Amino acid sequence: PAGWEEPGQTPEFDEFTVVLRGVLRVETRSGTLSVRAGQAVIVSRGEWVRYSSPEPEGAEYVAVCLPAFSPETVHRDS
């Protein structure tokens, strides 16, 4: 949804994200990316990241985590 932001995280998995619609903001320690429809981003395990959808239309995307996502290995900021 528009204005959505999740807590930062330092996962134990690689995350491959493809944006299908809208804009996904991806913040890392080295900077911020605006990933648009048709674009992709790869975040490596052990790298701090925070995802959000700042635009009014929100964002629709597919994320693949290797190894698979689990609440025990995502290490979200508290």
N, C-alpha and C positions, 0 to 999 in steps of 0.2 A: 504493500500500500504506500501511497504518497507520505513522505515524512517519516517513514520507518527507519529505525536504526537499531542494530543489535549490539550487544556489548563486544568489546574487543576480545580477541582470543589468540592463543598461541598453540595451534593444534599439532598433534603428532602424525598428521597425514598431509599429503599434497592435495590441493583443491584446484580443480579445473572448472572454470565457470564460463558459460556462454550466455550472453544476453540476447533474448528473443525479442523483447519489446521494452521501450523506455530506456532509462539510464540507471546504472548501478554505480554508486560511489564506492571505491575501494581504497581505504586508508592503510598505509603501512608505515614503518619507521622511516622509510626513504622517500615518502611522498604520497600524494593522493592522485588517483586515476578516476576519470569519468568513463566508464565502459558502456558503450552504446550498442543498440541493436545490431547484430551481425558481428560484433567483436567478442573477444574472449580474453581472459586473464588467468594466469597460473600463479598460485601462491604456494610456496614450498613449505613443507613441514618445519616447525620451529620458528617460523616468521610470524611476528605479531601482525594481526590484520583486523579491521573493522569494516563491515559492510553496511550500506544504507541506500535508501532510494529517495533522493532529495527533490526530484521533479514532481509536478502535480499529477502526472499520469502513472507514477510509481515505476516499477520494473518487473518484468517477467524474465526468469532465467532458469537455467539448468546447471546444477553443480554436481560434479562427480568427485568423490573423495577416495584416495588410495593410500593406505588401506581404508576400508569403509569408516564412515563417521560413527562415532559413539560418544555419548555424553561424558564418558570417562577419559576420552583422549582429546577433547576439544579445548579444555583449559580456558574457559571464559573468564574475563576479568570480573572481579566481584565488586 
